Every structure is written in C-alpha cells, then in structure tokens.
Amino acid sequence: MEKYVGLTVDIIYVDRKGRFTQRRITVHSVRGDRIRAYDHMRNALRVFRAEGILAREPVNGYAS
C-alpha cells in the first residue's frame, strides 16, 4: 500500500468481526501492517489492517 500514499483508493475491507465493507480512502501513511487513511464514508481518519484489505483500486480523477 506504500505506493498509494497520497492517493485515493476504493477498497473492499473485512474487519476483525468478519464484516465486509466497501470504502473510499485517501492513504496518509503506511507503517508495518497498518494503513492510516482518511475514510470518506466516515469523514474521519481511520487505521486499517493491511490483511483486512481484500481488494483495492486507485480512483482516477477524484479530488481528495
């Protein structure tokens, strides 16, 4: 995910309880297996586990 720092990405994410969500995030930093990003759905900074990201796709032309 390091290559996505500063970019907006659509992800499919599964949390620790097994719930799946689709999110649009703007990646701020990556440290180990933790991704700190602005979550556009929640309008807040969040931390995501790398192992929970099942799919990702950069968003072209999205102003973050």
C-alpha positions in Angstrom: 0.0 0.0 0.0 3.0 2.3 0.2 2.7 3.2 -3.4 -0.8 4.6 -2.7 0.3 7.2 -0.1 -1.3 10.5 -1.1 -3.8 8.8 -3.4 -7.5 8.0 -3.1 -8.3 4.3 -3.4 -11.5 2.2 -3.3 -11.1 -0.8 -1.1 -13.1 -3.9 0.0 -12.3 -4.4 3.7 -13.2 -7.1 6.2 -12.9 -6.1 9.9 -11.9 -8.4 12.8 -15.6 -9.4 13.3 -15.8 -10.6 9.7 -18.0 -7.7 8.4 -17.3 -6.6 4.8 -17.5 -3.0 3.7 -16.6 -1.0 0.6 -14.7 2.2 1.4 -13.1 5.1 -0.4 -9.9 6.1 1.4 -7.1 8.6 1.0 -3.9 7.0 2.2 -1.9 9.1 4.6 0.8 6.7 5.8 1.8 3.0 6.0 3.6 1.6 9.0 4.1 -2.1 9.0 0.7 -3.7 8.6 -1.3 -0.6 9.5 -2.6 1.9 6.9 -3.6 5.3 8.2 -6.1 6.9 5.9 -9.0 9.4 5.6 -12.2 7.4 5.3 -14.6 9.3 3.0 -17.6 7.2 4.2 -17.0 8.0 7.8 -15.5 11.5 7.2 -12.7 10.7 9.6 -9.1 9.4 9.9 -9.0 5.6 10.4 -6.4 2.9 10.7 -6.9 -0.2 8.6 -5.1 -3.5 8.9 -3.4 -4.5 5.6 -4.6 -8.1 5.9 -8.2 -6.8 6.0 -7.9 -5.2 2.6 -9.2 -7.8 0.2 -9.2 -5.6 -3.0 -8.1 -2.2 -3.9 -8.4 0.1 -7.0 -7.0 3.6 -7.4 -9.6 6.3 -8.1 -8.7 8.4 -11.1 -9.7 12.0 -11.1 -11.0 12.0 -7.5 -10.1 15.2 -5.7 -9.3 14.1 -2.1 
